[in-house]
């Protein structure tokens, strides 16, 4: 029997995100930002939503917060190409406001498919919005950062969003320590 379904892929999801019109964010975006990185990544980083530079370039974490994320990855001997980086909302909300629940809900099937295809060892939600969306928790990042836990058979390692350290410089050292813990977790993980 011939299958009429096509196999899912990151490229297919990216194509769908780029043409998506499921919520109001498509009306103001310049470019949708599906995500990028290795399809075999052991680590997936999930932020809130694209910012101005991401909206212009169509790539995640390319602005100042992205530069810091790249530095944090380098501090544990990882390159961006080795991980997968995306957001809970794939288009920039106006005025950099947090994405609304219906906007996150419109994008969640894309993120769920990305997670299913990549099947990372560890998912790192960055910031309150990503933590709340991914693990259905109201705990603030200040209480859960740097602490691994499991939900639905997946290991989550919440982190501050890199943008937080741009505004509160003292968080940079906290984030470096969290990334050291993340490296130890990754090194101890058995696939």
Residue pairs with C-beta under 8 A, 6 or more apart in sequence:
6 12
8 113
8 116
8 117
9 117
10 34
10 35
10 39
10 114
10 117
10 118
13 34
13 110
13 113
13 114
13 117
14 34
14 35
16 110
17 32
17 33
17 34
17 90
17 107
17 110
18 31
18 32
18 34
18 58
20 26
20 32
20 90
20 91
20 106
20 107
20 110
22 106
22 107
23 91
23 102
23 103
23 106
23 107
24 103
25 89
25 90
25 91
25 92
25 93
25 99
25 103
26 32
26 91
28 91
28 92
28 94
29 50
29 55
29 91
29 92
30 55
30 56
30 58
30 92
31 55
31 56
31 57
31 58
32 58
32 90
32 91
33 50
33 54
33 55
33 58
33 59
33 60
33 86
33 87
33 90
33 91
33 92
34 86
34 90
34 110
35 60
35 84
35 85
35 86
35 87
35 90
35 114
36 59
36 60
36 80
36 84
36 85
36 86
37 44
37 80
37 81
37 82
37 83
37 84
37 85
38 81
38 82
38 83
38 84
38 118
39 84
39 117
39 118
40 118
41 82
41 83
41 84
41 118
41 120
42 83
42 120
42 121
42 122
42 186
42 189
42 191
43 78
43 82
43 83
43 84
43 120
43 121
43 122
43 123
43 124
43 182
43 186
44 83
44 84
44 85
44 86
44 114
44 115
44 118
44 120
44 122
44 123
44 124
45 61
45 69
45 83
45 84
45 85
45 86
45 124
45 126
45 159
46 86
46 87
46 88
46 111
46 123
46 124
46 125
46 126
46 130
46 134
47 60
47 61
47 65
47 85
47 86
47 87
47 88
47 126
47 127
47 130
47 161
48 87
48 88
48 89
48 98
48 99
48 126
48 127
48 129
48 130
48 161
49 87
49 88
49 89
49 90
49 91
49 92
49 93
49 98
49 99
49 129
50 60
50 87
50 89
50 90
50 91
50 92
51 63
51 65
51 92
51 96
51 163
52 63
52 92
52 96
53 62
53 63
53 66
54 60
54 61
54 62
54 63
54 66
54 92
55 91
55 92
60 66
60 85
60 86
60 87
61 69
61 70
61 85
61 162
64 163
64 166
65 161
65 162
65 163
65 166
66 162
68 162
68 165
68 166
68 172
68 175
69 80
69 85
69 162
70 80
72 162
72 175
72 176
72 179
73 79
73 80
73 83
73 179
75 176
75 179
75 180
76 179
76 180
76 182
76 183
77 183
84 114
84 118
84 120
86 111
86 114
87 107
87 130
88 99
88 104
88 107
88 108
88 111
88 129
88 130
88 133
88 134
89 99
89 103
89 104
89 107
90 107
90 110
91 103
91 107
93 99
93 100
93 103
98 129
99 107
99 129
104 129
104 133
108 133
115 123
115 154
121 155
121 186
121 189
121 191
122 148
122 155
122 156
122 157
122 182
122 185
122 186
122 189
123 134
123 154
123 155
123 156
123 157
124 156
124 157
124 158
124 159
124 182
125 131
125 133
125 134
125 135
125 156
125 158
125 159
126 158
126 159
126 160
126 161
126 162
127 141
127 159
127 160
127 161
127 163
127 164
128 140
128 141
130 161
131 137
131 139
131 141
131 144
131 158
132 138
134 156
135 149
135 151
135 156
135 158
136 151
137 144
141 158
141 159
141 160
141 161
141 164
144 158
145 158
145 159
145 160
145 174
145 178
146 157
146 158
146 159
146 174
146 177
146 178
146 181
146 182
147 157
147 158
148 155
148 156
148 157
148 181
148 185
149 155
149 156
150 156
155 185
155 189
157 178
157 181
157 182
157 185
159 175
159 178
159 179
159 182
160 171
160 174
160 175
160 178
162 175
164 171
165 171
165 172
165 174
165 175
